[in-house]
Amino acid sequence: MTTITQPDKTLERAISDYLAVSRSAHLYEHGEYAKAEQDAWERLQAAREAAEIVVAG
């Protein structure tokens, strides 16, 4: 049985959030979209790094 760790759940959520921002690009003003995408990308990268630390740990 595989247990999903909290960092894995956080990574899955960050991926989902990033994709949601991307799919909703047409709903944002240009500057707002750029900020939302950057924020989502940074959360995704942080979550990915945290998940890698757990795997390597």
Stockholm file with secondary structure:
# STOCKHOLM 1.0

chainA/1-57         MTTITQPDKTLERAISDYLAVSRSAHLYEHGEYAKAEQDAWERLQAAREAAEIVVAG
#=GR chainA/1-57 SS CCCCCHHHHHHHHHHHHHHHHHHTGGGSCHHHHHHHHHHHHHHHHHHHHHHHHHHHC
#=GC SS_cons        CCCCCHHHHHHHHHHHHHHHHHHTGGGSCHHHHHHHHHHHHHHHHHHHHHHHHHHHC
//
